[in-house]
Amino acid sequence: LKDSGRSDDAQINALYAIANEMAHAVNMISIQGVAEGPGVEERVKHTQDFLQQLLSDVDIKLEIEEKQNAEALRVVLRVHAYGRAMKIIEDHMLEYARAEQVEELAVLGQESAALLEEQNLLSMGFGVKELNMSILAIDAEHFTVHLEKATSLDEVGSAVAILNAVNSIAVRHLEWRDASVATFSHLETEESIGIEVKINRDVLYSAAMLLKDHESQLNQELARRAREWKLLFKNFGKVKFNQTLEEMVQVELTSPEGADADLTRRAKKFVDWCVESSQQLSRGEFNQRLPGITETAYISLKSLAQKSASSLVKIAQKTAASRRSKTKTSIFGFAR
């Protein structure tokens, strides 16, 4: 700690004091001779090497096992690895405490504190990368391009598919979030974590808390996109209305006798299309997270359906009559 600049003389002295008290407390129970075996520096080095091997094993394990909760499991296993290393240091501390080797005990105390500090940092920023990637995916410009095309052609199926695709980005992220939280909460499902080392659940709790507001952040981004996209549905159905009207005008122009039934059928077909389109939009999975779009389209479709039911036949007949009068040729053979 002193070498890294994370401590001062007061902290070092406090560690010595704690180590001395620990040594005396242990010796009240059992007094042993000088600790045998490798020196304290070698023991620390061995523990550090052991920890690095454990961390490497974690990476190898997760490369082989492709799991949805891989990153959460990585945090869990790394926290556990640090716990195993700290347990080794604690065992060494107990040995030196019994031998009243205070200086060595203080060295081990510093190493234990450093490991704990590193362990507490393992959850820092967990899920931020995944959240940012999901937000960027939702914000992708190609969704707007495709949606503009679909609405300009009144292609309700394509529009629903695009909006559902955007919604699915949030759904997949939240499924990942939930799987990660479950991993942090239910350690008993991971076979590689034994009971001999108590895992630091505070670190895992911190990681789970970082994920708590992901849904609200995603919903904010989706609501922003919905406000932008609902404008594309302000006149939804108008293209189809104009196409239907033109078809009816052509029927009236080419077959004026007995055309009323055909015109009425076409007008009703358009009304049915409006109803079906509105229902198809309302069934979209996107509605909860992309509010206002279906409502905007419904207002337009309802207005057009009412107009079609009440006066589309008359509009077609009037338009056809107007065109007939304009196509009467002059004595020079030109249309007026």
ABEGO torsion letter per residue (X at the ends): XAAAGABBAAAAAAAAAAAAAAAAAAAAABBBBBBBEBBAAAAAAAAAAAAAAAAAAAAAAAAABBBAAAAAAAAAAAAAAAAAAAAAAAAAAAAAAAAGBAAAAAAAAAAAAAAAAAAAAAABGBGAAAAAAAAAAAABAAAAAAAAAAAAAGBAAAAAAAAAAAAAAAAAAAAAAAAAAAAAABAAABAABBAABBBBAAAAAAAAAAAAAAAAAAAAAAAAAAAAAAAAAAABGAAAAAAAAAAAAAAAAABABGAAAAAAAAAAAAAAAAAAAAAAAAABAAAAABBGAAAAAAAAAAAAAAAAAAAAAAAAAAAAAAAAAAABBBAAGBBX
